[in-house]
Amino acid sequence: MIKIIKKKRKFIANKNTNLIVTDVGTIKLKNNEHLTIKFLNKKNEVCAMNWGLYATCSINKRLKDQGCVTYLTQNIFNKKFIMIVLKNKKTNFLNYCKKEKIKVIKIIK
């Protein structure tokens, strides 16, 4: 099921840095359903299984082949995130981490 929001909702994701994010919709997957997400000329995938989710395609093959590096990060509230970064945007990513006070725990190449 795909629900596209006609009136997109903007919200502040971080009050300290005034980071604004736009919610554009929801996609609900059933067991064994697969979703491809495209950004620029890159693709990532999510797959719903009866035990949970494949949250991304292979980080050491398909993402790497697309020029991406995967980072495990942690914010100031000790919440952990997986972030997929375009190799040619590493400086932007590190600047973002500094501004948002996000620590890189591990780089998966």
Secondary structure, DSSP 8 states (H G I E B T S, - for coil): -EEEEEEEEEEEEETTTTEEEEEEEEE---TT-EEEEEETTEEEEEEEETTEEE-SS-TTTHHHHTTEEEEEEE-TT--EEEEEEEGGGHHHHHHHHHHHT-EEEEEE-
